[in-house]
Amino acid sequence: MSDSAAVDQEATGGRRGRGAGGGAAARRAARAGGGPGTQLTYITRKMGVYEVLDEEGLALIEKNADTVLEETGIIFRDDAEALEMWKGAGADVRGERVHFPKGLCRSLLKSAPSTYTQHARNPARSVEIGGRATVFAPVYGPPFVRDLEGNRRYATIEDFRNFVKLAYMAPSIHHSGGTVCEPVDVPVNKRHLDMVYSHIRYSDKPFMGSVTAPERAEDTVAMAKIVFGDDFVENNTVLTSLINANSPMVFDETMLGAAKVYARHNQACIVTPFILAGAMSPVAVAGTLTQVLAEVLAGAAFTQLVRPGAPVLFGTFASSISMQSGAPTFGTPEPSLVSYGAAQLARRLNLPFRTGGSLCASKVPDAQAAYESANTLNSTVLAGTNFVLHAAGWLEGGLASCYEKFMMDIDQLGMSQKMCEGVDLSENGQAMDAIRQVGPGSHYLGCDHTQANFQTAFYRSSIADNNSFEQWQAEGSKTAPQRANQLARQWLESYEAPFLDPGIDDGLKDFIARKKESMPDAFT
């Protein structure tokens, strides 16, 4: 049975797991702001975007970026093929530094799609990326976890699977993500196989591929073809993967190699300058935006040299640093301004945009974590971001994935999704019948409109406690992290895997076994 046939069977009456349940439990979960029974589709924004630059400002930054590309250039390190491709396209290549004639990168990017569908193995979980769509994906990359016993330790493959399971169950997470934590108990050269398999086996949402070496990107594509079929992968997008610039103004051979693999197979690349302003870009917002645009133009245009029409995203990860210690800082005004401006520049290029998330520098899920994450997430949503990496679970400047923070973040993502729905102007939303029925001097608690809408009228947090002091005290005086801890344990205990065709599962396991047997373990 093909995977598409399997998921169709699942959608039309095959085995239903607990994650797809309905009835009273699902209704209670919906009233409480979501739960493992109430999956939400990706966001289609009905509200406008917040913009910080006028036409004059945008044109100035675009002019400055063109100057950087032409005069300063971008290094394409240790990749002779990439340099030859740029020579063939008309760029001025001097050693490993590529200088771009004005307009070259923009001309190449005309072939890149403004929106694309990333297909999930369950078609109901496929997402649109670009336009008015917003997709939330989990934290990416931390080597450590803060576990449910309160310990900070190196992440394991079991932690990886747990975060995939939580992301699968989370209503407001639309995408399984990629390296939700780095499982250091598995050899470096083999762990990508276990990570990609975990996304496929323990979730049916779309996922990201490995980028730590070109051959690992090839393995990801091969595994995707086992799931979706060769022709489907070559003609559709089933992977969206992260290609970081080595800022300032360098693309290294690892990222270039992965980008070539994914672009050649029609898979999406998020070209993202990794910016700690003051260290890897100028301290000025406009200067940082200039460098970000130059790096994205060069990296994104390169994907179109590889395969015109391959999906590519305008990405930016922008943070500031403490000018006293050099440590990254989050939730501050300047990176938000960079995000807003970069989103505007992406829209002018007609490219999907990635930034932000729920970022913080705090070491524990405390008030600092909450404030910094809220500041980052709010600007991410208001900017009109299409793909939001690090939407849940990020702690300690990205060094740790935290179970409790993950649960607290997905609660906030649910609120953001509700906010993006905008104002309901339907007849029910106008509520004129309620106003007529109640009249002056009475209340709305018992009127027909309230009774018909009370279950879904307002978002109810799954983490916040809004009861009286006495009730809160009687229930154990739990803090928000303690309630999040309890919820994470409940979800993991109740998890049930989505259906995966046994033939596909066997094919994946056989591929992984053969690949692992073909090479010795390496831990560096």
N, C-alpha and C positions, 0 to 999 in steps of 0.2 A: 504493500500500500504506500503511495506517495505521501509526503508530509501534508501537502495541501488537502488530499483526500482525508487524511486522518483528522486534521483540524476541522474540516467540514463535518465529518461524522460527529466530532465532539460538540460542535456548535448546534447540531440538529438532533441531539438525543443520545449521544454517547455518554460514557461515564462522566458525571459531574462531581468535581471535588468540592471540598468544603469552601474553597476560595470562590466558588461561583454560586454559593447558596442563596436562597431567598427567604421569604417568610418573615416571621416576627423578628428574628435575629437581624436580618438585613435591614428591616425598617428601623430597628433601634440603632443600628450602626449608622444609618443615614442621618438620623436625628442627632447623633453624637459626632457628626463631622466626618464620618467615614469609618471603615473597618474592613477586615478582610473579605467581607461579603459584598462590597459596594465599589467595584472598580469603575474608575472614571476614564473617559476618553481624553486625549490631548486637548489642550485649551484652544478654542477659537475665540480670540479676543474681540469683545464688543465695545471696548473703551479705547480711547486715543492713546498716543504715546507722548512722553514728556521730552521736549527738545531744548537744548541749551545753546545751540549755535544758530545764528542766522545765515543767510545765503553768503554774505561777505566773509563770515568766519569760516564756513565750510570751504569756500573757494580758496581762501588763503592757505588752509591746511593742505588741501589737494595740490596747490601750486608748490608748497614747500616739500611735500612728499615726492613729487615729480623731480624736484631739484636733487633731493637725496638720492633717488634712484639713478639719476643721470650722472651726478658729480661724485658722490661718495660710493655708491654701488653696494651690492649685497654679496657676501661670500657664500659660494656653494662648495662646501669643503669635502675633499676626497671623493668626488664623484665625477669622473671624466665624462661619463655618459650625459650627465646633466649639463655640463659645460658645453659639450658638442651640440646638444639640443638648443641651447641658448644662442650659440654661434649661428646655427642654421636659421633661427628665428630673427636674426638681425641685431642681436645685442653685441656690445663691445666687451669681449672677454679678455681680461688681463690677469693671467695666472688663474687663481681661483675666484677672483672678484669679477662680478658681472655688472656692467654699467648699461642701463636701459634707456634707449631713446624715448623721448616723451611720447606717451600714448601707446607704447608697445604692450604693456601689461593690460591696460584697459581694453585694447583691441582684442587680445587673446581671451579676456574674461567675458566677452560677448557670447561665447558659446556655453557658458556655465548656466545651469538652470536657476531660476529665482526661487523655485520650490521643488521639492521632490518627496516621494513617499519612501520611507524606510519600512520595508515589509517585515512583519513578525511571523513566526511560524504559526501563530494563531492569528488569522487575518483580522479578527476583532481588535487586536492589540497593535496593528500597524499605525504609524504616526505620519503626519504631514510635518515637514520641516521647512519653514519659510513663510512668507506672507504674514497673515494674522494669527498663525499658529504659535503656541508656546508648548514646549515639551520639557518636563522635569526629569532629570536623571540623577542618580546618587553620587556620593563622594567618589573621587578617583585618586588612587595612588599612594595612600598612607602605608608606611611599613609597620606602624604600631596600631594596636587597638586599645581602647579602654573598655574592658569587658564588664559583664553583668555582675561580677563580684567586686568591681571597683579597682581592678588592677590594670596598670599600664604595662603592656608586654608586646613582644613581637607578634604579628598576625600569623595565623595558621590557615591551612586550606579549609578547616572547619569553620573558622570565622568568615572566610570568603563565602562559603555556602550559606551561612546564616544571613549575611547581608543580602545575598541574592534572593533568599526566601522572603526576607522582610520587604525588599523592594517589590517583589512579585505580589505580596499581599497588600501593599500600601495603595489605597485608592488614588492618591494624588501623585504617585510616581508613575510616569508613562513609559519609562525606558529602563531597562535593566542595568545600563551603564557598562563600565569596563572593569578596570582594576579597582574594585570597591575596597580592597585592601591588598597588600602584597604578601602572599602566603610564603613566608620565608622558610617553612619546613619542607618545601618542595624544591628540588634543584632548579637553579635559575634557567637553565636551557630547556627545562621540561614543564615548568609551571604554567606556561601559557596554554598548554594543552588541557590541563585540569581546570583552568579558569574559564576558557571558552566553553568547555563541556558543561561546567556548572551553570553558566548562563542558559545553555540550551536545555539542560535536564531539569533544572529546578525552577525555571520560569518559562513563560511563553511570550514574554515581551521582547521587543527589539533589543539588540545589544551591540557592544563595541568590540573591535578586534585588537589584537596585539600589535604593538608598534616598536618593540624593543629590539627587533632585528628584522631584516627583510624576509628571511626564511620563516620567521614566526608569523609574519603577516601572510605569507603563502600558506602556512598551515591553517590559519584562520579561514582563509578563502576556501581551502579544500574541505574543511569541516562544514562550512556554510553550504557547500555544494552537496554534501551528503544529506543535509537537511532539506534544501530547497530544489536541488537538481542543477546540473551544469548550465543549461540554457537559461533557466530563470535567473541565476546569479549574474550571468554575463549581460542580461538585458534589463535587469532591475537592480534596485539597491536594497541590500539586506544588512549592510554594515555601515556604521558611521564611526570613524576612528580619529583619534587626536594626533595631529602633527604639530609639534611645538617648534617654533623658531628658537634658536639659541641666541637670544637677544644679548647684546645689540648686533643686529644685522648680519647674522650667520645662520645658515641651514647646514646641519652636519650630515654625514653620510648615513647615519642610522635613520634619521627622520626622512631624508630624501629617498632612501631605499624603500621604506614602508609606504611612503606616499606614491611611489611609482607602482608598487604592487597593487594597492587599492584602486588607484585611478585607472590602471590598465584593465581592471576587472569591473569597472563602472561602479565602484564603491566610494562612498563619500569620505572626504577628508576635511577635518576642521583645522584650518591653518591658523595657529594661535601664537602670536608673540607672547612670551612669558615675561612679564614686566614687573620688576620691583623698582618703582620710580625712585630715582636718586642713585641707584646702583646700575641698573640695566637700561635706563632711559633718563632723559633730563628730569630735573625736579619740577619743571613747568608742565602744566596740563596740556597746553597747546603743543609744546615740544614733544611730549610723549605721544600725543595723537598723531603727530607728523611721522614719528618713527614707526608706530603701530601700522599706520596706513601703508607706508613704504614696504614694510616686511610682509604684510598680508598681500599686497599687490604682487610682489615677486613670487611668494610661495603659492598663492592661489593660481596665478597665471601659469606656473610650472605644471600644475595638474592638467591644465588644458593643452599644454604641449604634449603631455603623455597621452591623453585621450580627450579630444574635444567633446564637451557635453557631460563629462564626469561631474557628479555633484561635488561642490566645494563650499565651505562655509567661511565667512569672515569671522575669525575668532579673536578674542582678546582676554587675557588674564592680567588685570592691572591691580597692583597693590602699591602702597607707599611703604617707606621704611622709617624707623625711628632714626633721626639724624644724630641721636646720642649713642645708640647701641648698634645700629645697623639691622636690627631685627624687623621682620615684616609687621606691618600694622594693617588692620582691617576695619571696615565700617566707618572709615573717615571720609570727609567730603571730596577730596581730590580724585580718588579712584572712581567715585560715583560720577563725577563730571567726565572722566575719561570714558566710562561705559556709555553714558548718554551720547557723547559726541561720536564715539565709534559706531554706535547703532545708527546714527544719522548717516555716517559715511558709508556704512554697509548698504543702507537702503538706496543711496545714490548709485552704488555699484550694482544694485539689483541682486544682491547675494543674501542668503540666509545668514543670521547673526547669532553668535554664541558669546556669552560672558557670564559673570556673576555666580550666584548660588547663595549658600548660607554660610558665609565665611567668617571666621573669627580667629583670634590669637589665643584665646583662653585655654587653659590646660584641663579644665573640667567644665561640665555643662552648667555654668552658673550665670549670674546676671550679666557679666561681661560677654559671655558667649551669646546670650540672648540678644542683647542690644546690638552687638556688632553684626550678628547674623541678620537681624531684622533690618538694619540699615542697608546691608548689602542686597538682601532679597528684594526689598522695596524698590531700590533703584534698578535692579535687574528686571523686575516686572514692568515698571513704568517706562523703561527704555524700549520695550517692545521686543525683548530677546526671544529668539526662536528656539534655541537649544540651550538649556540651563544645566551645565555640569556642576557637580558639588552641591546639588540642591538639598541634600540631606546627609547628615552624619559627620560632617567636617569638624575637626577640633585641632587645636594646637598648631595653627598655621598650616594645616594640611599634613602634619606628621602622624596624626592618629584618626582612625575611624572609631566612633563612639556609638555604642548601642543606644544609650539613653538620649544622646543628642539626635540620633537618627529619628527616634520616635517623636521627639519634640519638634523637629524640623518638618516632618511630614504633616503634622497638625497645622503648622503655619502654611505649608503648601496648599492644603485644603482651603484655607481662608483666602489665599491668593487666587486660587481657581475661582472661588465664589466671587471675588472682587472683579475679576476679569470678565465675568458674565455681564457686567454693567447693569443698567437700570431696566427693569421689566416694564415696558409700556403697553403691554397687552391689556385687555379688559380686566383680567384678574389682577394685574399689577397696578392698575389705576385705582382699584378698590372703591369705586364710587358707590357700589351697592352697600358696602360696609358703612360708609359715611352716612348714606341715607337711612340705613336701618338704625344706627346708634343715635344720631342726632346730638344736640347740645346737652352737656351736663351728665352724660352716662359714660360707659366704658365699653371697650371692644372685646373683652375677654370671652364673652359668651356668644358673640354675634356669629352668624352663619359663615362669613368670610374667614374669620379667625379659626373657627372649628374645621373648616375645609383645608386650611393652609398651615396649621400649627406645626405639623411634623417637619415641614421643609422650609418654613418661613425664614429662620435664622440659623446660621452655622453654629453648631455646638461643638466646642473643643473636646477632644478625647483626653486631653492632658490637664487643662485648667480646672481648678476647684472653685465653684461659684456658690457653694453652700454656706450656711451659717458657720460662725466660729465653733459653736458647740458641736455641730455635726461633723465638721472637719476634725475636731479634736477626738470625737468618739470613734472616728474611722482611722485613727492612728497618727494624726497630725503630719501626714505625708507631704513632702515637698514635691515640686514638679518633677525633678529627676527621679525621685522614688516612684512616682506614679508611672513615669515613662519606663522605668526598669520593670515594673510589674507587667505593663502592657507588652513589652518586648518578649518577656518570658511566656506570656499567654499566647501571643502570636506564634512563636516558634513551636510551642507545644501543640498547637492546633493545626500547624502547617500540613497541607497535603499537596503533593506535586501535581502539576497539570499533566494531562495525557501526552505521552510521546510514543509514536509508533515504535514497537519493539524492533522492527527491522532497521529503522534509522538509528535507534539506540545501539544496537549491535554493531552497525557499521561504524559509528563514532568510536566505540570502545576498541574495535579492531584497529582502526586507524591510529588511535592514541597508543595502543600497545606496540604496534610496529614502529612508530616514530621513536618511542622511548627506548626500545631495544636497539635502535640503530645508532645510539650515541651513549657515551659514558656520562655519568652525572657530573655536572659542573655547578659550583656554588659561587662563582664570581662571573 
